[in-house]
Amino acid sequence: MSNKFKTIAKYQYSTEAQIIKGRLESEGIKVFLFDNFTIDTDPLVSNAIGGIKLKVLSEDAMKAQHILSTIQEYALD
């Protein structure tokens, strides 16, 4: 089992990332958020550091991206 991670999405705010994290975890995918504490401390640095990175194990990346694509069909801009 490889412990390599792949970033599958980036979010400006932690609330968005937490919702998607919960959805993916409900499907049995382990999700890791990076830079979420930094952005929660100071939301103005989100763009500067590239947002909150939602990462999954490389072997789960395809399944996670498929789930994200089904969610994005219903997203409003």
C-alpha positions as CSV (number, residue, x, y, z in Angstrom):
1,M,0.0,0.0,0.0
2,S,1.4,3.3,-1.1
3,N,1.2,6.4,1.2
4,K,1.4,8.9,-1.6
5,F,-1.2,11.6,-1.7
6,K,-2.8,13.4,-4.6
7,T,-4.5,16.8,-4.4
8,I,-7.9,16.5,-6.1
9,A,-9.4,19.8,-5.2
10,K,-8.6,23.2,-3.7
11,Y,-11.0,25.4,-1.7
12,Q,-10.9,29.0,-0.6
13,Y,-12.7,28.4,2.7
14,S,-12.6,25.5,5.2
15,T,-16.4,25.1,5.3
16,E,-16.4,24.0,1.6
17,A,-13.6,21.6,2.2
18,Q,-15.2,20.1,5.3
19,I,-18.5,19.4,3.4
20,I,-16.7,17.6,0.6
21,K,-14.5,15.8,3.1
22,G,-17.5,14.4,4.8
23,R,-19.1,13.3,1.5
24,L,-15.9,11.4,0.5
25,E,-15.5,9.9,3.9
26,S,-19.0,8.6,3.8
27,E,-17.9,6.6,0.7
28,G,-15.0,5.1,2.6
29,I,-12.2,7.4,1.2
30,K,-9.7,8.7,3.6
31,V,-9.3,12.5,3.1
32,F,-6.6,14.8,4.4
33,L,-6.9,18.6,4.5
34,F,-3.8,20.7,4.2
35,D,-3.4,24.4,5.2
36,N,-6.9,24.5,6.7
37,F,-5.7,25.7,10.1
38,T,-3.6,28.4,8.6
39,I,-6.6,29.7,6.6
40,D,-9.0,29.4,9.5
41,T,-6.6,31.6,11.5
42,D,-6.3,34.2,8.7
43,P,-8.7,33.8,5.8
44,L,-7.0,36.6,3.9
45,V,-4.0,34.4,3.1
46,S,-6.0,31.8,1.3
47,N,-5.2,33.0,-2.2
48,A,-1.6,33.5,-1.3
49,I,-1.0,29.9,-0.2
50,G,-3.2,28.3,-2.8
51,G,-6.2,27.6,-0.7
52,I,-7.1,24.5,1.3
53,K,-5.8,21.4,-0.4
54,L,-8.1,18.3,-0.3
55,K,-5.9,15.2,-0.7
56,V,-6.6,11.5,-0.9
57,L,-4.4,8.5,-1.2
58,S,-3.3,8.0,-4.8
59,E,-5.2,4.7,-5.1
60,D,-8.4,6.4,-4.2
61,A,-7.9,9.5,-6.4
62,M,-10.0,8.2,-9.4
63,K,-13.0,7.2,-7.2
64,A,-12.8,10.6,-5.3
65,Q,-12.6,12.6,-8.6
66,H,-15.7,10.8,-9.9
67,I,-17.6,11.6,-6.7
68,L,-16.5,15.2,-7.0
69,S,-17.7,15.4,-10.6
70,T,-21.2,14.2,-9.6
71,I,-21.4,16.9,-6.9
72,Q,-20.2,19.6,-9.2
73,E,-23.1,19.0,-11.6
74,Y,-25.3,20.6,-8.9
75,A,-23.0,23.4,-7.9
76,L,-24.0,27.1,-8.4
77,D,-21.4,29.7,-9.3
